[in-house]
């Protein structure tokens, strides 16, 4: 499991996250983001990544993929397939 990063964003943020509660309810996170997402700015995605303490391989920056509206999404299929097998990614 990743190290324990900060539990929340700094006070005054528009939408603070309770990272401790998020990790308690879901101990394994995988995050996909694109550099041209029209809804979630890159710096917001990076704050979530840092707040959850996601190690290499658990955060994937996929350039030019917008908000992942287009199919197929092979990276997600690959991850779900790996998680569904005995040899899935480390938890």
C-alpha positions in Angstrom: 0.0 0.0 0.0 1.3 3.5 -0.7 2.6 5.7 2.1 0.2 7.9 4.0 0.1 11.3 2.2 -1.9 14.3 3.5 -5.5 13.6 4.5 -7.0 16.6 2.8 -6.3 19.4 0.4 -5.4 22.7 2.0 -8.2 24.7 3.6 -10.0 27.0 1.3 -10.0 24.6 -1.7 -13.3 24.5 -3.5 -13.7 20.7 -3.2 -11.4 19.2 -0.5 -10.9 15.5 -0.5 -10.8 13.3 2.6 -7.9 11.1 1.4 -7.8 9.1 4.6 -11.4 8.1 4.3 -11.0 7.5 0.6 -8.1 5.1 1.3 -10.0 3.4 4.1 -12.9 2.7 1.9 -10.9 1.7 -1.1 -7.3 0.6 -0.3 -6.2 0.2 -3.9 -6.6 3.1 -6.4 -5.7 3.3 -10.1 -6.0 6.7 -11.8 -6.1 7.5 -15.5 -5.8 11.1 -16.7 -5.2 13.0 -20.0 -3.4 16.2 -20.5 -6.3 17.7 -22.4 -9.2 16.6 -20.2 -11.8 19.4 -20.6 -13.3 18.8 -17.1 -10.5 17.9 -14.8 -7.3 20.1 -15.0 -4.0 18.4 -14.9 -3.0 20.1 -11.6 -6.2 18.7 -10.0 -5.4 15.2 -11.2 -1.9 15.6 -9.8 -3.3 16.7 -6.4 -5.5 13.7 -6.2 -2.5 11.5 -7.2 -0.4 13.0 -4.5 -3.2 12.9 -1.9 -3.8 9.2 -2.5 0.0 8.6 -2.6 -0.2 6.7 -5.8 3.0 5.0 -6.7 4.4 4.5 -10.2 2.0 2.3 -12.3 -1.1 3.3 -10.4 -1.4 6.7 -12.1 -1.4 6.8 -15.9 -1.1 10.0 -17.9 -2.4 9.3 -21.4 -1.8 12.3 -23.7 -4.5 13.5 -26.0 -7.3 11.3 -24.7 -9.7 14.1 -23.5 -12.1 12.7 -20.8 -11.9 9.1 -22.3 -15.1 9.4 -24.2 -13.7 7.5 -27.2 -13.6 3.7 -27.4 -11.7 1.5 -27.2 -9.9 2.2 -23.9 -7.3 -0.7 -24.1 -5.3 0.5 -21.0 -8.4 0.1 -18.8 -9.3 -3.3 -20.3 -5.7 -4.4 -19.6 -5.9 -3.3 -16.0 -9.2 -4.9 -15.3 -8.1 -8.1 -16.9 -4.9 -8.1 -14.8 -6.9 -7.4 -11.6 -9.3 -10.3 -12.4 -6.5 -12.8 -12.7 -4.3 -14.4 -10.0 -1.3 -12.6 -11.3 -2.9 -9.2 -11.1 -1.0 -6.1 -10.1 0.2 -5.8 -6.5 -2.3 -4.5 -4.1 
